[in-house]
Amino acid sequence: KAGVTQTPRYLIKTRGQQVTLSCSPISGHRSVSWYQQTPGQGLQFLFEYFSETQRNKGNFPGRFSGRQFSNSRSEMNVSTLELGDSALYLCASSLGPRPNPPYEQYFGPGTRLTVT
Amino acid sequence: DAKTTQPPSMDCAEGRAANLPCNHSTISGNEYVYWYRQIHSQGPQYIIHGLKNNETNEMASLIITEDRKSSTLILPHATLRDTAVYYCIVPSKEGNLIFGKGTKLSVKP
């Protein structure tokens, strides 16, 4: 079974621009979560989607948004990019929504975003 | 904040068992413990999870103390490819993974 895929793998943007990242979950998985990883803050939860609905959201500004499509694929968008948004953005998929019976999450390789 | 405490780093000789401890003294009765690892610049990899009983899969064993305040992840025969940061996680009440700093395991030849 194919794993979680994320595109693009690397991206360079300038301050003020916006960016859209894409995630395709494992076939049959309906929950998609997004995380940001930086050297200073570590891995931080952004949001979770299930059945095209955002179920949980982390402590990030409104510039960070996402959506999920009917085929469970998900996108996240960051508007008005700041230097501090430079990070590895990780997507994870699981069978179902949380906090129901523990569904382990499977992570993609991430998108490395550099903001200059 | 993360609900777990782990040592920042550990070394292990190749071929020996790696025992990674984790304290989760505030865990409640229905909260699971998850372990993930992250090899440099890759996405985290799920290893194992458990509630009360010890668990074993093809990757590792998870030993949870009877009072559930701590657990140990055991890699029975560590290889160089097991060098990674290992995260012990008790999810939030919403079920979100809250990553701490983890334990950096270095497997040495």
Interface residues (C-beta under 8 A of the other chain):
Chain A: V4 S33 Y35 G42 L43 Q44 F45 E48 R55 N56 G58 L88 L90 A92 P97 R98 P99 N100 P102 E104 Q105 Y106 F107 G108 P109 G110
Chain B: Y32 Y34 S41 Q42 G43 P44 Q45 Y46 H49 Y87 P91 K93 E94 G95 N96 L97 I98 F99 G100 K101
